[in-house]
């Protein structure tokens, strides 16, 4: 687990402002947090170098680009037997699957949770039958489909 980076009140204001408006100029950001543009730039660079800010990306609405079906798939991995590590084998494979937006290891009955975005039920079926269930580490999976998104954020509470 990575160590926590010590944030002061100004760092938190910068991060909060950037989460609200990621395309703000440094002048706009500086005005929002009460610093000069150059001091704000130095702070942002420091946060980037420390790995607090991991990158920048546009937030794309999946449905607007033809990905109308979102599924959460609980995956149970096979235990032992093959000599390799099923979690590591699966983690390596899932990196190449474009349908999988997120993959998290969990405690509890299932081992992993996948957030999957596909065009439609036929695309989902092909992904599960031809990709997911064909992986040697996968023992079982259970799917829940997104009916309606009640809250969605990429922000982190500061």
Phi, psi and omega in degrees: 000138182285149179283151181286138176269133183285114179257136172264180184299324180291317176303316181295321178294319178298311181297319179297316180294319180292326177292329179282321183216088184291345181260010179297143174288166177294330175296314179295318179296317179299317179298320182292330184253356176080033177234172171283161179298320182292321178293322178295316178301315179300317180296315180297316178300319179296319178294324176294312181297328179280353180081010176290315172263112186273340182167184182228140181206151173283144176268110184261133177280113186306317182297330181285345178245023173088009179255078189275355183235124177245132181230145171251119184246119172276128183241131172254128180267152175292145181260122173055203176091304186275356179089336178269182177260111184302321181295315179293321177298315180292317180302322178292318182292318186296338179299333184266000183264105184295337179293335184271113178275327179214148174218121183233138173279138185235160166269165177106201187295318181259161184266324187223154172235124178253135169260116187241133177239123182223168181294312188198185183296325178296318178296316178302312182300315178299317180299311183294311185286320187265342183240295187298304185287347177276349178288132185300333183278346185274124177265318187200159173211154177225137187242141168238136181260141177291124177267315181200134179276117180269332176206137176213123179214150171258357183287156177247132178295127181247000000 
